[in-house]
Amino acid sequence: MTAQRRALMLSLALLTGPALAAEPQQVANQLLDHLQAGQIADAEAMLTAQMAQAVPADRLGVLWKSLGTLQQRGAAEVSTQQGMHLVVVPLQFASGRVVAQVAVDAQDKVAGLMLRPAPAAKAAPPPADANYGESEFSVPQPRGALPGTLALPNGKGPFPAVVLVHGSGPQDRDETIGGNRPFLDIARGLASQGIAVLRFDKRTFARPQDFQGGTFTVDDETTDDAVAALTALAADPRIDGRRVFVLGHSQGGMLAPRIARHWPQARGAILWAAPARTLLDLLPEQNRYLLGLDGDITASEQAFLEALDRQIAAARGTAPVAASELPLGVPQSLWKSIEAVDARADAQALRTPLLMLHGGRDFQVPDTDWMLWQKALATRNNVQWRTYPALNHIGIAGTGRSSLQEYTQPGHVDATLIDDVATWIKAQR
């Protein structure tokens, strides 16, 4: 979802595959020349057969056009990874910085292309006059500890505390997307109001080697680590172990009730941009929305959507299917485990307070899900609801229809949302 990062990557990632390049730098620059000139047919002619089948020319053009005007192209860097040459080219668009990753095979054909937001510069430390500090905090796990950061208010404590749970895909502790760091904004905003916050690198980001077997579940990916983080934080003497909360964003919001059920000591759960339906229900809607932003869905784009539908059916089917034939290249075991999560039922089973947060410009988790949550929890008197008409999926204000291009523009999570979370936590005595 979002960020969820998997949903974002479905729209930005154009397939990667094994390749060896004879002159990879020249091939990559030629591809970018064609895209910049609007010569989409010439760009398509450079693709391998597999790449061309997976990425129709119209879709390639739409993705490039969605980034806006290209202002500058940086020097290419070439590396070898897993038996292929990978060319990385920094691009400066009017909308923000993007990195193009191009894989080229031995026949000078493009076997893979990924356009992703450029990594953000290292976050500045807290201001010198901040009323909180930050320190490293390791989340212990038998499979391997995960590095994290604890934002702790100044003073004696013990303090109420929150564990932040990421959206889908590999995520760092700040949930970095382009120049945006939603979790850093949340952590520092709450810490400045007397609430400790633990954010940590997701296992798929920090320890991808833990998933080399290719068979894992959403609990392996997210739930178990979140429970370990809650346990470790509650045991810290600086923390009020009776007032520890879980805040989940996007897929993390969908899983927050499940996490709270696995760790019943949780004082409450905050669901931010949380899907009420499964991710496989949302993926077609997200991609249809993005492809329709220009007012039209072409025949090749419709073919892409139909291929996605077939991949989703395979993910839900009983026959074993290779990850490469499934949405986002995710193993069937993970899709099956996500499909088995009933977020609304998990929330209904909780007796602890809930805070629900929703942005009115969120195309990844739309109003449909918000209404489903309201229906599911209509009889609960310990649920609070907050909507923010101007906010997108990552809590940043804007105008008009939200898009992927918006995620490349640096911003900050809306202060009102952070204040609402702080007020709600303080009220849970």
ChimeraX attribute file (.defattr): number of C-alpha atoms within 10 A of each C-alpha:
attribute: neighborCount
match mode: 1-to-1
recipient: residues
	/A:1	28
	/A:2	26
	/A:3	24
	/A:4	26
	/A:5	21
	/A:6	23
	/A:7	24
	/A:8	22
	/A:9	20
	/A:10	17
	/A:11	21
	/A:12	18
	/A:13	20
	/A:14	22
	/A:15	21
	/A:16	17
	/A:17	17
	/A:18	15
	/A:19	22
	/A:20	22
	/A:21	23
	/A:22	14
	/A:23	15
	/A:24	26
	/A:25	21
	/A:26	15
	/A:27	21
	/A:28	25
	/A:29	17
	/A:30	15
	/A:31	22
	/A:32	20
	/A:33	14
	/A:34	16
	/A:35	19
	/A:36	16
	/A:37	10
	/A:38	14
	/A:39	15
	/A:40	20
	/A:41	15
	/A:42	16
	/A:43	22
	/A:44	23
	/A:45	14
	/A:46	20
	/A:47	21
	/A:48	18
	/A:49	14
	/A:50	13
	/A:51	20
	/A:52	20
	/A:53	12
	/A:54	15
	/A:55	22
	/A:56	19
	/A:57	19
	/A:58	17
	/A:59	21
	/A:60	20
	/A:61	19
	/A:62	17
	/A:63	19
	/A:64	19
	/A:65	15
	/A:66	17
	/A:67	21
	/A:68	14
	/A:69	14
	/A:70	17
	/A:71	12
	/A:72	11
	/A:73	17
	/A:74	11
	/A:75	10
	/A:76	18
	/A:77	13
	/A:78	17
	/A:79	11
	/A:80	13
	/A:81	12
	/A:82	10
	/A:83	10
	/A:84	19
	/A:85	23
	/A:86	28
	/A:87	23
	/A:88	22
	/A:89	21
	/A:90	20
	/A:91	22
	/A:92	18
	/A:93	17
	/A:94	14
	/A:95	18
	/A:96	22
	/A:97	23
	/A:98	22
	/A:99	18
	/A:100	20
	/A:101	22
	/A:102	27
	/A:103	31
	/A:104	31
	/A:105	23
	/A:106	15
	/A:107	12
	/A:108	20
	/A:109	23
	/A:110	30
	/A:111	26
	/A:112	24
	/A:113	26
	/A:114	19
	/A:115	22
	/A:116	20
	/A:117	24
	/A:118	18
	/A:119	14
	/A:120	15
	/A:121	8
	/A:122	6
	/A:123	10
	/A:124	6
	/A:125	9
	/A:126	13
	/A:127	9
	/A:128	8
	/A:129	7
	/A:130	13
	/A:131	16
	/A:132	22
	/A:133	19
	/A:134	18
	/A:135	11
	/A:136	13
	/A:137	18
	/A:138	18
	/A:139	24
	/A:140	15
	/A:141	14
	/A:142	6
	/A:143	11
	/A:144	12
	/A:145	15
	/A:146	21
	/A:147	18
	/A:148	20
	/A:149	20
	/A:150	23
	/A:151	28
	/A:152	27
	/A:153	25
	/A:154	15
	/A:155	11
	/A:156	7
	/A:157	15
	/A:158	16
	/A:159	23
	/A:160	26
	/A:161	29
	/A:162	33
	/A:163	24
	/A:164	27
	/A:165	32
	/A:166	31
	/A:167	27
	/A:168	24
	/A:169	24
	/A:170	19
	/A:171	22
	/A:172	21
	/A:173	23
	/A:174	22
	/A:175	26
	/A:176	18
	/A:177	25
	/A:178	22
	/A:179	20
	/A:180	23
	/A:181	21
	/A:182	21
	/A:183	25
	/A:184	21
	/A:185	19
	/A:186	25
	/A:187	25
	/A:188	24
	/A:189	22
	/A:190	26
	/A:191	27
	/A:192	18
	/A:193	16
	/A:194	21
	/A:195	25
	/A:196	30
	/A:197	30
	/A:198	27
	/A:199	28
	/A:200	28
	/A:201	22
	/A:202	26
	/A:203	24
	/A:204	18
	/A:205	14
	/A:206	18
	/A:207	15
	/A:208	11
	/A:209	10
	/A:210	15
	/A:211	14
	/A:212	8
	/A:213	7
	/A:214	14
	/A:215	13
	/A:216	19
	/A:217	18
	/A:218	19
	/A:219	17
	/A:220	17
	/A:221	19
	/A:222	22
	/A:223	21
	/A:224	16
	/A:225	23
	/A:226	29
	/A:227	24
	/A:228	18
	/A:229	27
	/A:230	26
	/A:231	18
	/A:232	16
	/A:233	25
	/A:234	23
	/A:235	12
	/A:236	11
	/A:237	11
	/A:238	18
	/A:239	20
	/A:240	17
	/A:241	22
	/A:242	14
	/A:243	20
	/A:244	25
	/A:245	27
	/A:246	30
	/A:247	24
	/A:248	26
	/A:249	31
	/A:250	26
	/A:251	30
	/A:252	29
	/A:253	28
	/A:254	28
	/A:255	33
	/A:256	31
	/A:257	31
	/A:258	25
	/A:259	26
	/A:260	24
	/A:261	18
	/A:262	14
	/A:263	18
	/A:264	15
	/A:265	17
	/A:266	24
	/A:267	23
	/A:268	26
	/A:269	28
	/A:270	27
	/A:271	26
	/A:272	26
	/A:273	32
	/A:274	29
	/A:275	29
	/A:276	25
	/A:277	19
	/A:278	17
	/A:279	21
	/A:280	20
	/A:281	14
	/A:282	19
	/A:283	25
	/A:284	17
	/A:285	16
	/A:286	21
	/A:287	20
	/A:288	15
	/A:289	18
	/A:290	21
	/A:291	21
	/A:292	14
	/A:293	14
	/A:294	11
	/A:295	9
	/A:296	9
	/A:297	18
	/A:298	13
	/A:299	11
	/A:300	14
	/A:301	22
	/A:302	14
	/A:303	14
	/A:304	19
	/A:305	19
	/A:306	13
	/A:307	15
	/A:308	20
	/A:309	18
	/A:310	15
	/A:311	21
	/A:312	19
	/A:313	14
	/A:314	18
	/A:315	26
	/A:316	15
	/A:317	12
	/A:318	10
	/A:319	8
	/A:320	11
	/A:321	15
	/A:322	13
	/A:323	19
	/A:324	14
	/A:325	17
	/A:326	22
	/A:327	24
	/A:328	19
	/A:329	14
	/A:330	19
	/A:331	21
	/A:332	27
	/A:333	18
	/A:334	20
	/A:335	22
	/A:336	17
	/A:337	14
	/A:338	20
	/A:339	17
	/A:340	11
	/A:341	16
	/A:342	16
	/A:343	23
	/A:344	21
	/A:345	14
	/A:346	17
	/A:347	24
	/A:348	16
	/A:349	12
	/A:350	16
	/A:351	14
	/A:352	19
	/A:353	20
	/A:354	26
	/A:355	19
	/A:356	20
	/A:357	22
	/A:358	26
	/A:359	25
	/A:360	21
	/A:361	25
	/A:362	23
	/A:363	22
	/A:364	30
	/A:365	30
	/A:366	22
	/A:367	16
	/A:368	11
	/A:369	18
	/A:370	22
	/A:371	11
	/A:372	15
	/A:373	21
	/A:374	16
	/A:375	11
	/A:376	16
	/A:377	16
	/A:378	11
	/A:379	10
	/A:380	13
	/A:381	9
	/A:382	12
	/A:383	18
	/A:384	13
	/A:385	13
	/A:386	14
	/A:387	13
	/A:388	18
	/A:389	14
	/A:390	18
	/A:391	21
	/A:392	27
	/A:393	27
	/A:394	29
	/A:395	28
	/A:396	24
	/A:397	19
	/A:398	14
	/A:399	10
	/A:400	7
	/A:401	14
	/A:402	22
	/A:403	19
	/A:404	19
	/A:405	17
	/A:406	18
	/A:407	23
	/A:408	22
	/A:409	18
	/A:410	15
	/A:411	19
	/A:412	18
	/A:413	21
	/A:414	18
	/A:415	14
	/A:416	10
	/A:417	22
	/A:418	18
	/A:419	15
	/A:420	14
	/A:421	20
	/A:422	19
	/A:423	13
	/A:424	16
	/A:425	24
	/A:426	13
	/A:427	7
	/A:428	13
	/A:429	9
